[in-house]
Amino acid sequence: MNRNTLISIAVAVCSMLAGVALFQWYEGRQEPFPAPASATQAVELHSIPLVDLDGDQRLLSDYRGRILVVNFWAPWCAPCRREIPALIDLQRSYPAEQVTVLGLAFDGAEPVRDFAAEYGIEYPLFLAGAGSAMYNAALGNPSGALPYTALLDRDLQIRFQHNGEVTREQLETALQPLLAGVDG
């Protein structure tokens, strides 16, 4: 191997190690979130804890009786950024007591707060934090893909799931049977 190849390999290895170290440091800075003893432990949907941007906790069951559009997203995710206006518009089209969009963000409170202010997000936002594996498992996103959207009926049963950018039309099509009181 020539000297340039060795230097390139050394730079690549150092970059990888720096990335791992940065990730570990960032994860250590995250606020603690409630999570089950095992990431794969089955969690009943009604008992899922949700931590808002101020650190206050709610349960998914607090929203029972409403149709929920639960959207997994992050401010740095390009497809997530593209679908947010459709989710904002969807929430504005229905009374919150009937249909509620819940944003589950995979980032820290400050970037999420800044993004929400910039985009005018008015629906409830929560942080995934250390509970991300639990949320993914419980809401049917085993791949951990972003964005991901799950539609839950009034009894918190998952009726629609979508990996990737979701459109307003897809959500409306999935919502209509639930709004009419027919299981989807």
C-alpha positions in Angstrom: 0.0 0.0 0.0 1.2 3.5 -0.7 1.4 6.3 1.7 -1.8 8.1 0.4 -3.9 4.9 0.9 -2.6 4.5 4.4 -3.4 8.1 5.2 -6.9 7.7 3.7 -7.6 4.6 5.8 -6.3 6.3 9.0 -8.6 9.3 8.3 -11.6 7.0 7.7 -11.0 5.1 10.9 -10.5 8.3 12.9 -13.7 9.7 11.5 -15.7 6.6 12.3 -14.4 6.6 15.9 -15.1 10.3 16.3 -18.7 9.7 15.0 -19.2 6.9 17.5 -17.8 9.0 20.4 -20.0 11.9 19.4 -23.1 9.7 19.3 -22.3 8.3 22.7 -21.8 11.7 24.1 -25.0 13.0 22.6 -27.0 10.0 23.9 -25.6 10.6 27.4 -27.0 14.1 27.3 -30.5 13.1 26.7 -33.1 13.5 29.4 -34.2 10.1 31.0 -37.4 8.8 29.7 -39.6 6.0 31.1 -39.1 2.8 29.3 -39.9 -0.8 29.9 -37.4 -3.1 31.5 -36.7 -4.7 28.1 -36.9 -2.8 24.8 -38.8 -5.8 23.3 -41.2 -6.1 26.2 -44.8 -6.0 25.1 -46.4 -2.7 26.0 -50.1 -2.1 26.0 -50.9 0.9 23.9 -53.0 2.5 26.6 -50.1 2.5 29.0 -47.5 4.1 26.7 -45.9 7.1 28.5 -45.5 10.2 26.4 -43.0 13.0 27.5 -43.7 16.4 26.1 -41.2 19.1 25.3 -41.4 20.4 28.9 -40.7 17.0 30.4 -44.3 16.5 31.5 -45.7 13.0 31.1 -49.0 11.8 29.7 -50.3 8.4 28.7 -51.6 7.4 25.3 -54.8 6.5 27.1 -55.3 10.2 27.9 -56.4 10.4 24.2 -58.8 7.5 24.2 -62.0 8.3 22.4 -60.2 10.2 19.7 -58.8 9.0 16.4 -55.1 9.4 16.7 -52.6 10.1 14.0 -49.2 9.2 15.6 -46.3 10.5 13.5 -42.7 9.5 14.1 -40.4 12.2 12.8 -37.3 14.3 13.4 -36.4 17.9 12.4 -33.3 16.7 10.5 -35.3 14.1 8.4 -36.1 15.5 4.9 -39.2 13.4 4.2 -40.5 14.3 7.7 -40.1 18.0 6.9 -42.0 17.6 3.7 -45.0 15.8 5.3 -45.4 18.1 8.4 -47.5 20.7 6.5 -50.0 18.0 5.5 -50.2 16.9 9.2 -50.7 20.5 10.3 -53.5 20.9 7.7 -55.1 17.6 8.7 -55.2 18.7 12.4 -56.7 22.0 11.5 -59.4 20.3 9.5 -60.8 18.3 12.4 -61.7 19.2 16.0 -59.0 17.9 18.3 -61.6 16.0 20.3 -62.4 14.0 17.1 -59.0 13.6 15.4 -55.7 14.4 17.1 -52.2 14.3 15.5 -49.5 13.4 17.9 -45.9 14.0 16.9 -43.3 11.7 18.4 -39.9 13.4 17.7 -36.6 11.6 17.6 -34.5 14.5 18.6 -34.0 16.7 21.7 -36.4 19.3 23.1 -34.7 22.4 21.8 -34.4 21.4 18.1 -38.0 20.1 18.2 -39.3 23.3 19.8 -37.4 25.5 17.3 -38.8 23.4 14.4 -42.3 23.5 15.7 -42.1 27.3 16.0 -40.7 27.7 12.5 -43.4 25.4 10.9 -46.3 26.5 13.2 -47.0 23.0 14.6 -50.0 23.3 16.9 -50.6 19.6 17.7 -49.1 17.9 20.7 -45.4 17.0 20.4 -43.6 14.4 22.4 -39.9 13.2 22.6 -39.0 9.6 21.9 -35.7 9.7 23.9 -34.6 6.5 25.5 -38.1 5.0 24.8 -37.6 4.9 21.0 -37.4 1.1 20.9 -40.5 0.8 23.0 -42.5 3.3 20.8 -41.3 1.5 17.6 -42.3 -1.9 18.9 -45.6 -0.9 20.4 -46.8 1.2 17.4 -45.7 -1.3 14.7 -42.5 0.2 13.4 -39.9 -2.5 14.0 -37.5 -1.1 11.4 -37.4 2.2 13.2 -38.0 4.1 9.9 -38.6 7.8 9.8 -41.0 9.1 9.0 -43.6 6.6 10.2 -47.3 7.1 10.8 -49.8 5.0 12.6 -53.5 5.7 12.8 -55.3 4.5 15.9 -59.0 4.2 16.3 -60.9 5.5 19.4 -60.1 2.3 21.3 -56.3 2.7 20.6 -56.2 -0.1 18.0 -53.8 0.4 15.1 -55.9 0.6 11.9 -53.3 2.1 9.5 -49.5 2.1 9.2 -47.3 3.8 6.8 -43.5 3.8 6.5 -42.1 6.8 4.7 -43.6 10.1 3.8 -47.4 10.0 4.1 -49.7 12.3 2.1 -52.9 14.0 3.2 -54.9 11.9 0.7 -53.6 8.6 2.3 -54.5 9.8 5.7 -58.0 10.9 4.6 -58.6 7.6 3.0 -57.6 5.7 6.2 -59.6 8.2 8.4 -62.9 8.0 6.6 -64.0 4.5 7.8 -63.0 5.4 11.3 -64.9 8.7 11.2 -68.0 6.8 10.0 -67.7 4.4 12.9 -66.7 1.4 10.7 -63.6 -0.6 11.7 -60.9 -0.1 9.0 
